[in-house]
Amino acid sequence: MSPLLSTKRLEQIVGAANVSTEHVDLLCYSRDASENVGMPDVVVWPTTTRQVSKIMKLANELMVPLTPRGAGTCLSGGPVPARGGILLVLTKMRNILEIDIANLQALVECGVVWQDLNNELASYDLFLPPDPASGEACTIGGCVAECSGGVRAVRYGAFRDWVLGLQVVLPSGEVIETGAKTRKCVSGYDLTRLFVGSEGTLGVITRVRLRIFPMPRFRLVMSAYFDSLENAGQAIFHVMTSDLSPSAAELIDRHTVEAVSKYMNMKFPKCAALAIFEFDGSSLGELKRRMRQARKLCEKENATRIDVSHTREESNRLWRARKSCGPALASLKPSALHEDVTVPTSRIPEMLKKIEEIAKKHDLLIPTFGHVGDGNLHPLILYDERVPDEVKRAEEATADIFRAGIELGGTLSGEHGIGLSKAPYFSMEHTRAEIEVMQKIKIALDPNNILNPGKIWIGT
Amino acid sequence: MSIRLPEELEVEVYRCFRCGYCRAQCPIFKVKQNESWNTRGRMILIKSLIEGNLKASPSVLDRLYCCSLCKACENSCPAVVRLYDVYERVRECLIEQKLGPLERHERIARDILAEGNPFGQPRAQRSSSFQRKDSRQAEILFFVGCVSAYRKPNIVKSVEKILTATNTDYTTLGARELCCGSVLMRTGQIRAAEKLAQQNTRLFKELKIQKILTVCPGCYLTLKADYPKLVKDFPFEVLHVSEFLHQLLQKGKLQLTKQVELKVTYHDPCHIGRRFNLYEPPRTLLSSIPGLKLKEMPHNRENARCCGAGGGVKSAFSETALKIGISRMEEAAQTEADLLVTSCPFCCINLTDASHQAQLLPVSDLTEIIAEAI
């Protein structure tokens, strides 16, 4: 870090209680939920946009790297300070500023926890549909910066589809407001979409104006068990291409079912794959019709058993199990690469087959689950970081999975972001010209490259 | 210097995936808002201690001892890592390596070994609020516990009133009763706890009792889960007063006849709640009191928020314990209850302190309300 940046200057901005250079704090803020590590030189907790602006200005003047961070539940290393410097922890900016029922909007500070917002919205029979698995802990700012999705993205879309406008602090310290309070807006470039998913590399998002939605009156959940992963993939594909519009269409493979049964103390029938569908809406009769239709499609793909959750508790339990898949699996081995490769829905069965082949080829356990309804898979590459040969095989398998996904017309990341984890593979998906466009945008906004350097592409 | 955990617990440390879901649960994190005071942070620190990359500095010790062992993190951990066991064992390891405990906890141990209680008050005063002071042979031993004996005499009176009214054949150890050792177990001072376990067990055996009744969840946890490991032969059934009174209610021996016109909310103590799932007995008892209305807080049963006192937190980090207590009492106040009832003398103390500080509703132990209703 620049010798010119004394903690005193930061303390003058945010107060001594909101600055730490204690080794224990730096260590605990050196990680997110991925395998990446990066020690900050100083951790700062601003409480206002004005403070963020002053810190940015200071960092820019002194050319000190600055990495924004929410709850640090990221799975790609986004909030890991790869080049040290200032770690800007935004969790103390957690006010819900406005819930505008008439216009179905909410204005929140970036550090508001997803679950807290949804609890508040629930009292008005409203909700924010994109639902990352880490919802109880993650912040809205983090969700926007990483363009998170979740199980309901299949019907409602990811965060990108729910952000109307942003307040962003640029590396220069200037504060801009993007978007509008209106649902439609074609007034100049769509800066909102530029910042959504920019992984904290272009500006620090301090406020978010979100669209919100009336809570559906009914939700029905159906689980279908299959003897083969491919059959489950086919069944989901057929449901997605009919007029049934499920609000979730998830797939969980055998290894994941076993891990979740072991740790969550839940009994599942023996199967090669489990598909979970959710249907929501205001008419129970209509929902039941859609579910009957989905049931028929699953039966056609030789489902061995189909269960319907009759109570909200049963559904919640099932969703809780689903949201535990990643952590439950990751705990099977000392290390895990948690991927989110995404392919066009029609290529799901092929992609599932390829992942199985890649696991076999590299002699690794690669359990897979995910939001198959929108083509978003979560293969988890399990290995032991203490065994060099396993590390090598895990890296090779990761590259193979990405290559296969891209060959099928897919993308490296559906919802976790590129961060540090996928930066080495970025050029697999994008041409030099495409990357140059992105880099020009980066330089235009952050000429000194102080904001979250080292992310997305290698060499910056 | 690195710490060494038993293999089965070291594996647990490595099973933590750093997903951070514990942020939503940890009561200490809620107050501190700093990852190093959260379960995920503590696991990062413990891993570094195991790998020898971190010195057990006073800052590190503070993080590892400032945990009330409430199990809220473990309850919500999607990988169900045995966090509670890891924390207790780490504290034990720190002592083995002469790196722990905290000075405050060491002083408590000295007081317990000298006077038999963590407050360092004279041994002879222990039974001053007991109605039945002389030990005699009986089926049930009412193990009063230090907090009730020295700080909450009305709880002792209430329990004895109920036991007498229900013709329960019981005795106490009088002034011979020693601290159960809960605070020592929780702070890793296992050798000192072992001594107490042996001495107390000897007294239990002398009296030829069959069952031990505790009013304090800390005593309950220690006698029920730790003593059988600390002493070879521990043939006693340990009952918490809430489950015992529930049994009496079911058998018709406990008659709750007096009207208690109150709206109350119930706070689940962590050591009988998440640890032993004793969620319903206290609620059934409260609901059986004529006139009493029970209104739940949003966080109840397995999702109950901790009061902030346990695990040695109140003694060594009193300000943090108080802040956590205030946040729990604010949740209670939102139910518009007249009174918060809990089933733990130690929760009672911390929540009462919090309530005084923030001028919120009063706090009572379950036994005090039951005693009023008979």
Interface residues (C-beta under 8 A of the other chain):
Chain A: S20 E22 H23 V24 D25 L27 C28 Y29 S30 R31 D32 A33 W45 A71 G72 T73 T91 K92 V113 Q115 S134 E136 A137 C138 Y263 M264 N265 K323 S324 G326 P327 A328 A330 S331 P334 A336
Chain B: Y14 R15 C16 F17 R18 C19 G20 Y21 C22 R23 A24 Q33 N34 E35 S36 N38 R40 G41 I44 L45 S48 L54 S57 S59 V60 R63 S76 C77 P78 A79 V80 V81
